[in-house]
């Protein structure tokens, strides 16, 4: 196998993911409704309660909408990654994923390419959300839209690998939704997506440390700092390290015969 074979495989998987996305355009709208409700409704109700002081990477006082926007970008990727992992499991049993895994190309390359394809779709939705956020005066620097791209890619790979790892050990597909909720909501709420960690430390030190050990916290901070043209090496380092570990575990444990659909017996 040479580089051309890898490239054709990469382009094919990317193209299929975009075609699927185009055929499921309602999914695009639903993925934006959730963060926009948080940005407009939730932020309006909690703006006075959760006033934000001057904290890095911000150089002045900011509105609550400005603070939660990076966390809502992470929310879009988080939900899309879990939904993508669910579709990957379904494809693995009934569709193209099973055929794809018969390719002579290495399985880790195929799975990582699939994760990256799902991540590219999520990143497109993030940028649309950021454009809509301009309507509520969330205005990062112009170059921040480009600087945040590596953080978005890294976050999408980390969360996609997490979803794949969870899906790998789920034997019945109908149980996947419940497990996703068990992962998504603690991961989102026990992070810096909605409130700065110093406020969490004031309220409950043990919750503060849970947030610190939550990899989603560091993914959100990588997005936040990059969006405002600041470098946060700890956030990037932790997110990259967790991504590598999850990707290795997910690709090593991916077995088509583990999942059962509609009561079917595993192969």
C-alpha positions in Angstrom: 0.0 0.0 0.0 1.4 3.4 -0.9 0.5 7.0 0.0 -2.1 7.2 -2.9 -4.1 4.4 -1.4 -4.2 6.1 2.0 -5.2 9.4 0.3 -8.0 7.9 -1.7 -9.3 6.2 1.4 -9.1 9.4 3.4 -11.0 11.4 0.7 -13.6 8.6 0.3 -14.4 8.5 4.0 -14.6 12.3 4.2 -16.8 12.5 1.2 -19.2 9.9 2.6 -19.5 11.7 5.9 -20.4 15.0 4.1 -22.9 13.2 1.9 -24.5 11.7 5.0 -24.6 15.1 6.6 -26.2 16.6 3.5 -28.9 13.9 3.6 -29.6 14.6 7.3 -29.8 18.4 7.2 -32.2 18.5 10.1 -29.4 17.2 12.3 -27.5 20.3 11.5 -30.3 22.5 12.7 -30.9 20.4 15.8 -27.2 20.6 16.7 -27.4 24.4 16.7 -30.7 24.8 18.6 -29.3 23.4 21.8 -26.3 25.8 22.2 -28.2 28.7 20.9 -30.9 28.2 23.6 -28.1 28.1 26.2 -26.5 31.2 24.8 -29.7 33.3 24.5 -32.1 32.0 27.2 -29.8 30.5 29.9 -27.2 33.3 29.7 -29.9 35.9 30.0 -31.3 34.4 33.1 -27.9 33.8 34.8 -26.1 36.9 33.6 -26.7 38.8 36.9 -26.1 35.8 39.1 -22.9 34.6 37.5 -21.0 37.8 36.8 -17.6 37.2 35.4 -14.5 39.0 36.7 -11.3 39.6 34.7 -9.7 36.2 34.1 -7.3 34.9 31.4 -7.5 35.0 28.4 -9.8 38.1 28.7 -8.3 41.5 29.3 -11.4 43.2 30.7 -14.8 42.4 32.2 -16.9 40.3 29.9 -20.5 39.3 29.5 -21.7 35.9 30.5 -22.5 35.2 26.9 -18.9 35.8 26.0 -17.7 33.4 28.7 -19.9 30.5 27.8 -19.5 30.7 24.0 -16.3 28.5 24.0 -17.9 26.0 26.3 -20.9 25.8 23.9 -18.5 25.1 21.0 -17.3 22.2 23.1 -20.9 21.1 23.7 -21.6 21.0 19.9 -18.5 18.7 19.4 -19.4 16.6 22.5 -22.9 15.8 21.4 -22.0 15.3 17.7 -19.1 13.0 18.6 -21.4 10.7 20.7 -24.0 10.7 17.9 -21.3 9.9 15.4 -20.0 7.1 17.5 -23.5 5.7 17.6 -23.8 5.8 13.8 -20.4 4.2 13.5 -21.5 1.2 15.6 -24.6 0.9 13.5 -22.6 1.1 10.3 -20.2 -1.5 11.7 -22.9 -4.1 11.9 -25.2 -3.2 9.0 -23.5 -0.8 6.6 -20.3 0.5 5.1 -18.2 0.3 8.3 -18.1 -3.5 8.2 -17.1 -3.3 4.5 -14.5 -0.6 5.2 -12.9 -2.7 7.9 -12.2 -5.4 5.3 -9.8 -2.9 3.6 -6.1 -3.9 3.6 -5.3 -0.5 5.1 -4.5 -0.6 8.8 -7.6 -0.5 11.1 -6.2 2.4 13.3 -5.9 4.5 10.1 -9.4 3.7 9.1 -10.9 4.5 12.5 -8.9 7.7 13.0 -9.9 8.9 9.5 -13.5 8.2 10.4 -13.2 10.1 13.6 -11.6 13.0 11.8 -14.4 13.0 9.2 -17.0 13.3 11.9 -14.9 16.0 13.5 -14.8 18.1 10.4 -18.6 18.1 10.2 -18.8 19.2 13.9 -16.2 21.9 13.3 -18.3 23.3 10.5 -21.3 23.5 12.9 -19.1 25.3 15.5 -18.2 28.0 13.0 -21.8 28.6 12.1 -22.6 28.8 15.8 -19.8 31.4 16.3 -21.2 33.5 13.4 -24.7 33.4 15.0 -23.1 34.3 18.3 -22.2 37.7 16.8 -25.8 38.6 17.1 -25.5 38.6 21.0 -22.2 40.5 20.9 -19.8 37.6 21.2 -17.0 39.0 19.2 -13.6 37.3 19.4 -10.7 38.7 17.4 -10.9 38.0 13.7 -7.7 35.9 13.7 -9.2 33.9 16.6 -11.5 32.1 14.2 -8.4 30.7 12.5 -6.3 30.2 15.7 -9.0 28.1 17.3 -9.0 25.5 14.5 -6.3 23.2 16.0 -8.1 23.2 19.4 -11.4 22.3 17.7 -9.7 19.4 15.7 -8.0 18.1 18.9 -11.2 18.3 20.9 -13.2 16.5 18.1 -10.6 13.7 18.0 -10.6 13.3 21.8 -14.4 13.2 22.2 -14.8 11.0 19.1 -12.3 8.5 20.5 -14.2 8.6 23.8 -17.5 7.8 22.0 -15.9 5.0 20.0 -14.3 3.5 23.2 -17.7 3.5 24.9 -19.4 2.0 21.9 -16.8 -0.7 21.7 -17.9 -2.2 25.1 -21.6 -1.8 24.5 -23.1 -5.1 23.6 -26.6 -3.9 22.9 -27.1 -0.8 20.7 -30.3 0.2 22.4 -28.3 0.8 25.6 -25.9 3.2 24.0 -28.2 6.3 24.4 -28.4 5.8 28.1 -24.7 5.4 28.5 -24.1 8.5 26.4 -26.3 10.6 28.7 -24.4 9.2 31.7 -21.2 10.5 30.1 -22.3 13.7 28.3 -24.0 15.5 31.2 -21.4 15.0 33.9 -18.7 15.8 31.5 -20.3 19.0 30.4 -21.6 20.3 33.7 -18.5 19.4 35.7 -16.2 21.5 33.6 -15.4 25.2 33.0 -17.9 25.4 30.1 -20.6 27.3 32.1 -18.7 28.8 35.0 -15.1 29.6 35.9 -13.3 27.1 38.1 -12.5 29.6 40.8 -16.3 29.9 41.5 -16.5 26.2 41.7 -13.6 26.2 44.2 -15.4 28.7 46.3 -18.6 26.6 46.3 -17.1 23.1 46.7 -13.4 22.3 46.6 -14.0 18.6 45.9 -16.1 19.5 42.8 -13.4 21.8 41.8 -10.9 19.0 41.7 -13.3 16.8 39.8 -13.6 19.6 37.2 -9.8 19.8 37.1 -9.5 16.1 36.3 -12.2 16.3 33.6 -10.5 16.3 30.2 -13.4 18.3 28.8 -12.4 21.2 31.0 -9.0 21.4 29.4 -10.5 21.0 25.9 -12.8 23.9 26.6 -9.9 26.0 27.9 -7.8 25.2 24.8 -10.7 26.5 22.7 -11.2 29.6 24.9 -7.6 30.6 24.9 -7.1 29.9 21.2 -10.2 31.9 20.3 -8.7 34.9 22.0 -5.2 34.5 20.6 -3.7 33.2 23.8 -1.6 30.0 24.2 -2.4 27.6 27.0 0.2 24.8 27.0 -1.3 22.8 29.9 -4.7 22.7 28.3 -3.3 21.6 24.9 -1.0 19.1 26.5 -3.6 17.4 28.6 -6.1 17.3 25.8 -3.5 15.9 23.4 -2.4 13.3 25.9 -6.0 12.1 26.7 -6.7 12.0 22.9 -3.7 9.7 22.3 -4.7 7.4 25.2 -8.4 7.2 24.2 -7.5 6.7 20.5 -5.2 3.8 21.3 -7.7 2.1 23.6 -10.5 2.6 21.1 -8.7 1.3 18.1 -7.2 -1.6 20.0 -10.6 -2.6 21.4 -12.8 -2.2 18.3 -14.4 -5.5 17.6 -17.3 -5.9 15.2 -18.8 -8.9 17.0 -19.3 -7.1 20.3 -22.4 -5.1 19.3 -25.9 -6.7 19.2 -28.7 -4.9 17.3 -32.4 -5.5 17.9 -31.7 -8.6 19.9 -29.5 -10.3 17.3 -26.8 -12.7 18.6 -23.2 -11.5 18.4 -21.2 -13.1 15.6 
